[in-house]
Amino acid sequence: MGEFDAVLFDAGDTLIRLSGSGERLLHRAAASLGVDRLDPAETAGVWRRVLDRSGTAEELAKGRDLSNARHRKVWVELYQTAGCERLVPGLSEALYELTVCAESWEAFPDTLPTLTAVRDRGLRVGIVSDTGFDLRPALDRLGLSPFVDTVVMSYQYGVCKPNTTVFLTACDQLRVDPRRTLMVGDNPLTDSGAVAAGLYVFLLPRPAPTGPRGLGHILALT
């Protein structure tokens, strides 16, 4: 029998990601408001400010992934601060609606093959994600749901990684021992919290702009 009975995956930037560049998302959001053209330089600047601010300790401390309402409020305010409203009035709300839409997400090329291989080995599969909105419609649309046994999302429990609660909840739902469970993610500050819950952790590097995510490496461990 192998070392593990289950594998938990982070979702965003591990199994799935927003489709297209940030500038493209801004153009799509503007188009939904009837604006067909944005200044390329200004648009790039707005998205750069979104990226620069979104991962700061100040933003993360706002608890955006603890509830649906908090998620919307924090992200819309971030978009406003980054200058979305100067591009098009109402763009912040439109951009938020676009980013939580199932159609805006794509799977990495190696996501489905990896999930299939893990399940074929008889292992249980779970997703543990810090998110303020329901990821399951995107997973359904991308054909990933049949290969996932449980999805634990932070907003459902009012607690985010690295808190051990979410990892232990997933293990409990899968009916597996945390000590025989592997957690796969990309953020050492959050996903490594699984170690405190008794799990093993495999951390991926930052994703490349195109191509596979590198998920196949975990198959050598399972």
C-alpha positions as a Markdown table, in Angstrom:
| # | Residue | x | y | z |
|---|---|---|---|---|
| 1 | Met | 0.0 | 0.0 | 0.0 |
| 2 | Gly | 1.3 | 3.5 | -0.9 |
| 3 | Glu | 2.3 | 6.2 | 1.6 |
| 4 | Phe | -0.9 | 8.2 | 1.1 |
| 5 | Asp | -4.7 | 7.5 | 1.1 |
| 6 | Ala | -5.7 | 11.0 | -0.2 |
| 7 | Val | -4.5 | 14.1 | -1.9 |
| 8 | Leu | -5.8 | 17.6 | -1.1 |
| 9 | Phe | -5.3 | 20.4 | -3.7 |
| 10 | Asp | -5.4 | 24.1 | -3.4 |
| 11 | Ala | -7.6 | 25.5 | -6.2 |
| 12 | Gly | -6.6 | 28.9 | -7.5 |
| 13 | Asp | -3.2 | 28.9 | -9.3 |
| 14 | Thr | -2.8 | 25.2 | -8.5 |
| 15 | Leu | -5.6 | 23.4 | -10.4 |
| 16 | Ile | -7.4 | 26.4 | -12.0 |
| 17 | Arg | -6.8 | 30.0 | -12.8 |
| 18 | Leu | -8.5 | 33.0 | -14.4 |
| 19 | Ser | -8.5 | 32.7 | -18.1 |
| 20 | Gly | -6.5 | 35.3 | -20.0 |
| 21 | Ser | -4.5 | 38.3 | -18.9 |
| 22 | Gly | -5.7 | 40.9 | -16.4 |
| 23 | Glu | -5.9 | 43.5 | -19.2 |
| 24 | Arg | -8.1 | 41.2 | -21.2 |
| 25 | Leu | -10.4 | 40.8 | -18.2 |
| 26 | Leu | -10.7 | 44.5 | -17.8 |
| 27 | His | -11.6 | 44.9 | -21.5 |
| 28 | Arg | -14.2 | 42.2 | -21.2 |
| 29 | Ala | -15.7 | 43.9 | -18.1 |
| 30 | Ala | -15.7 | 47.2 | -19.9 |
| 31 | Ala | -17.4 | 45.6 | -22.9 |
| 32 | Ser | -20.2 | 44.4 | -20.6 |
| 33 | Leu | -20.8 | 48.1 | -19.8 |
| 34 | Gly | -20.9 | 49.1 | -23.5 |
| 35 | Val | -17.4 | 50.4 | -23.7 |
| 36 | Asp | -15.5 | 48.8 | -26.6 |
| 37 | Arg | -12.0 | 50.5 | -26.1 |
| 38 | Leu | -9.8 | 51.2 | -23.2 |
| 39 | Asp | -6.4 | 53.0 | -23.3 |
| 40 | Pro | -3.9 | 50.2 | -23.3 |
| 41 | Ala | -1.3 | 51.9 | -21.1 |
| 42 | Glu | -3.9 | 53.0 | -18.5 |
| 43 | Thr | -5.4 | 49.6 | -18.5 |
| 44 | Ala | -2.1 | 47.9 | -17.9 |
| 45 | Gly | -1.4 | 50.3 | -15.1 |
| 46 | Val | -4.7 | 49.6 | -13.3 |
| 47 | Trp | -4.1 | 45.8 | -13.5 |
| 48 | Arg | -0.5 | 46.2 | -12.3 |
| 49 | Arg | -1.8 | 48.1 | -9.2 |
| 50 | Val | -4.4 | 45.4 | -8.6 |
| 51 | Leu | -1.7 | 42.7 | -8.6 |
| 52 | Asp | 0.7 | 44.8 | -6.5 |
| 53 | Arg | -1.9 | 45.4 | -3.8 |
| 54 | Ser | -3.8 | 42.2 | -3.8 |
| 55 | Gly | -1.2 | 40.1 | -2.1 |
| 56 | Thr | -0.1 | 42.6 | 0.6 |
| 57 | Ala | -0.5 | 41.9 | 4.3 |
| 58 | Glu | -2.9 | 44.9 | 4.5 |
| 59 | Glu | -5.3 | 43.4 | 1.9 |
| 60 | Leu | -5.1 | 39.9 | 3.3 |
| 61 | Ala | -5.8 | 41.1 | 6.8 |
| 62 | Lys | -9.2 | 42.4 | 5.5 |
| 63 | Gly | -10.6 | 38.8 | 5.6 |
| 64 | Arg | -11.8 | 38.8 | 2.0 |
| 65 | Asp | -12.2 | 35.0 | 1.9 |
| 66 | Leu | -14.2 | 34.7 | 5.1 |
| 67 | Ser | -17.6 | 35.4 | 3.6 |
| 68 | Asn | -19.4 | 36.1 | 0.3 |
| 69 | Ala | -20.2 | 39.6 | 1.3 |
| 70 | Arg | -16.7 | 40.4 | 2.6 |
| 71 | His | -15.2 | 39.0 | -0.6 |
| 72 | Arg | -17.2 | 41.3 | -2.8 |
| 73 | Lys | -16.7 | 44.4 | -0.6 |
| 74 | Val | -12.9 | 44.0 | -0.3 |
| 75 | Trp | -12.3 | 43.2 | -4.0 |
| 76 | Val | -14.5 | 45.9 | -5.3 |
| 77 | Glu | -12.8 | 48.4 | -3.1 |
| 78 | Leu | -9.4 | 47.2 | -4.3 |
| 79 | Tyr | -10.5 | 47.6 | -7.9 |
| 80 | Gln | -11.7 | 51.1 | -7.2 |
| 81 | Thr | -8.5 | 52.0 | -5.4 |
| 82 | Ala | -6.5 | 50.7 | -8.4 |
| 83 | Gly | -8.3 | 53.1 | -10.7 |
| 84 | Cys | -11.0 | 51.0 | -12.4 |
| 85 | Glu | -13.6 | 53.8 | -12.0 |
| 86 | Arg | -11.3 | 56.2 | -13.8 |
| 87 | Leu | -11.3 | 53.9 | -16.8 |
| 88 | Val | -15.1 | 53.3 | -16.9 |
| 89 | Pro | -17.7 | 54.2 | -14.2 |
| 90 | Gly | -19.0 | 50.9 | -12.7 |
| 91 | Leu | -16.0 | 48.9 | -13.9 |
| 92 | Ser | -15.1 | 47.7 | -10.4 |
| 93 | Glu | -18.4 | 45.9 | -10.0 |
| 94 | Ala | -18.4 | 44.6 | -13.5 |
| 95 | Leu | -14.9 | 43.2 | -13.1 |
| 96 | Tyr | -15.8 | 41.5 | -9.8 |
| 97 | Glu | -18.8 | 39.8 | -11.4 |
| 98 | Leu | -16.6 | 38.6 | -14.2 |
| 99 | Thr | -14.0 | 37.1 | -11.9 |
| 100 | Val | -16.5 | 35.1 | -9.9 |
| 101 | Cys | -18.2 | 33.8 | -13.1 |
| 102 | Ala | -17.6 | 30.1 | -13.8 |
| 103 | Glu | -16.9 | 30.9 | -17.5 |
| 104 | Ser | -13.9 | 33.0 | -16.5 |
| 105 | Trp | -11.8 | 30.1 | -15.2 |
| 106 | Glu | -9.7 | 27.5 | -16.9 |
| 107 | Ala | -7.9 | 24.4 | -15.8 |
| 108 | Phe | -4.2 | 23.9 | -16.3 |
| 109 | Pro | -3.4 | 21.4 | -19.1 |
| 110 | Asp | -2.2 | 18.8 | -16.6 |
| 111 | Thr | -4.9 | 19.2 | -14.1 |
| 112 | Leu | -7.4 | 16.7 | -15.4 |
| 113 | Pro | -4.7 | 14.1 | -16.3 |
| 114 | Thr | -3.3 | 14.4 | -12.8 |
| 115 | Leu | -6.6 | 14.1 | -11.0 |
| 116 | Thr | -7.5 | 11.1 | -13.2 |
| 117 | Ala | -4.2 | 9.4 | -12.4 |
| 118 | Val | -4.6 | 10.0 | -8.6 |
| 119 | Arg | -8.1 | 8.6 | -8.6 |
| 120 | Asp | -7.0 | 5.6 | -10.7 |
| 121 | Arg | -4.5 | 4.8 | -8.0 |
| 122 | Gly | -7.4 | 4.5 | -5.5 |
| 123 | Leu | -6.7 | 7.7 | -3.6 |
| 124 | Arg | -9.4 | 10.1 | -2.4 |
| 125 | Val | -9.2 | 13.7 | -3.7 |
| 126 | Gly | -10.2 | 16.9 | -2.0 |
| 127 | Ile | -9.9 | 20.6 | -2.7 |
| 128 | Val | -9.1 | 23.1 | 0.1 |
| 129 | Ser | -9.4 | 26.7 | -1.0 |
| 130 | Asp | -9.3 | 30.2 | 0.5 |
| 131 | Thr | -12.1 | 31.7 | -1.5 |
| 132 | Gly | -15.1 | 34.0 | -0.9 |
| 133 | Phe | -17.3 | 32.5 | -3.6 |
| 134 | Asp | -18.4 | 29.1 | -4.7 |
| 135 | Leu | -15.8 | 27.4 | -6.9 |
| 136 | Arg | -18.0 | 24.4 | -7.7 |
| 137 | Pro | -19.7 | 25.8 | -10.8 |
| 138 | Ala | -16.3 | 26.4 | -12.3 |
| 139 | Leu | -15.2 | 22.9 | -11.4 |
| 140 | Asp | -18.4 | 21.5 | -12.9 |
| 141 | Arg | -17.9 | 23.4 | -16.1 |
| 142 | Leu | -14.3 | 22.3 | -16.5 |
| 143 | Gly | -15.1 | 18.7 | -16.0 |
| 144 | Leu | -13.2 | 18.3 | -12.7 |
| 145 | Ser | -16.0 | 17.6 | -10.3 |
| 146 | Pro | -16.3 | 13.9 | -11.0 |
| 147 | Phe | -12.7 | 13.5 | -9.9 |
| 148 | Val | -13.1 | 15.4 | -6.6 |
| 149 | Asp | -14.6 | 13.8 | -3.5 |
| 150 | Thr | -15.0 | 17.0 | -1.4 |
| 151 | Val | -14.5 | 20.8 | -1.7 |
| 152 | Val | -13.7 | 22.8 | 1.5 |
| 153 | Met | -14.0 | 26.5 | 1.0 |
| 154 | Ser | -12.9 | 29.1 | 3.6 |
| 155 | Tyr | -16.0 | 31.2 | 3.4 |
| 156 | Gln | -18.2 | 28.2 | 4.4 |
| 157 | Tyr | -16.3 | 27.9 | 7.7 |
| 158 | Gly | -15.3 | 31.5 | 8.3 |
| 159 | Val | -11.6 | 30.5 | 8.6 |
| 160 | Cys | -8.7 | 30.5 | 6.1 |
| 161 | Lys | -5.5 | 28.6 | 5.7 |
| 162 | Pro | -3.1 | 28.2 | 7.4 |
| 163 | Asn | -5.6 | 27.5 | 10.2 |
| 164 | Thr | -5.7 | 23.7 | 10.6 |
| 165 | Thr | -9.5 | 23.6 | 10.7 |
| 166 | Val | -9.9 | 23.5 | 6.9 |
| 167 | Phe | -7.4 | 20.8 | 6.3 |
| 168 | Leu | -8.7 | 18.6 | 9.1 |
| 169 | Thr | -12.3 | 19.2 | 7.9 |
| 170 | Ala | -11.3 | 17.9 | 4.4 |
| 171 | Cys | -9.7 | 14.9 | 5.9 |
| 172 | Asp | -12.7 | 14.2 | 8.1 |
| 173 | Gln | -15.0 | 14.5 | 5.1 |
| 174 | Leu | -12.8 | 12.1 | 3.1 |
| 175 | Arg | -12.5 | 9.8 | 6.1 |
| 176 | Val | -8.8 | 9.6 | 5.9 |
| 177 | Asp | -6.0 | 10.0 | 8.4 |
| 178 | Pro | -4.2 | 13.4 | 8.0 |
| 179 | Arg | -0.9 | 11.6 | 8.5 |
| 180 | Arg | -1.6 | 9.7 | 5.3 |
| 181 | Thr | -2.7 | 12.7 | 3.3 |
| 182 | Leu | -0.7 | 14.9 | 0.9 |
| 183 | Met | -1.6 | 18.6 | 0.5 |
| 184 | Val | -0.6 | 20.2 | -2.9 |
| 185 | Gly | -0.5 | 24.0 | -3.1 |
| 186 | Asp | 1.5 | 27.0 | -4.3 |
| 187 | Asn | 1.5 | 29.4 | -1.3 |
| 188 | Pro | 4.1 | 28.6 | 1.5 |
| 189 | Leu | 2.3 | 31.0 | 3.9 |
| 190 | Thr | -1.1 | 29.3 | 3.7 |
| 191 | Asp | -0.8 | 25.8 | 2.3 |
| 192 | Ser | 2.1 | 24.9 | 4.5 |
| 193 | Gly | -0.3 | 25.2 | 7.4 |
| 194 | Ala | -1.3 | 21.6 | 6.6 |
| 195 | Val | 1.9 | 20.5 | 8.3 |
| 196 | Ala | 0.6 | 21.6 | 11.6 |
| 197 | Ala | -2.5 | 19.5 | 10.9 |
| 198 | Gly | -0.3 | 16.4 | 10.4 |
| 199 | Leu | -0.3 | 16.3 | 6.6 |
| 200 | Tyr | 2.6 | 16.2 | 4.2 |
| 201 | Val | 2.9 | 19.2 | 1.9 |
| 202 | Phe | 4.1 | 19.6 | -1.7 |
| 203 | Leu | 4.5 | 23.2 | -2.9 |
| 204 | Leu | 4.5 | 24.2 | -6.5 |
| 205 | Pro | 6.5 | 27.2 | -7.9 |
| 206 | Arg | 4.7 | 30.2 | -9.5 |
| 207 | Pro | 2.8 | 29.1 | -12.6 |
| 208 | Ala | 4.3 | 29.8 | -16.0 |
| 209 | Pro | 2.1 | 32.0 | -18.3 |
| 210 | Thr | 1.4 | 29.0 | -20.5 |
| 211 | Gly | 1.8 | 25.2 | -20.4 |
| 212 | Pro | 1.4 | 22.6 | -17.7 |
| 213 | Arg | 1.4 | 23.4 | -14.0 |
| 214 | Gly | 3.8 | 20.7 | -13.0 |
| 215 | Leu | 1.2 | 18.7 | -11.2 |
| 216 | Gly | 2.5 | 15.4 | -12.6 |
| 217 | His | 5.5 | 15.6 | -10.2 |
| 218 | Ile | 3.2 | 14.5 | -7.3 |
| 219 | Leu | 2.5 | 11.2 | -9.0 |
| 220 | Ala | 6.0 | 10.1 | -8.0 |
| 221 | Leu | 5.0 | 10.6 | -4.4 |
| 222 | Thr | 1.6 | 8.7 | -4.6 |
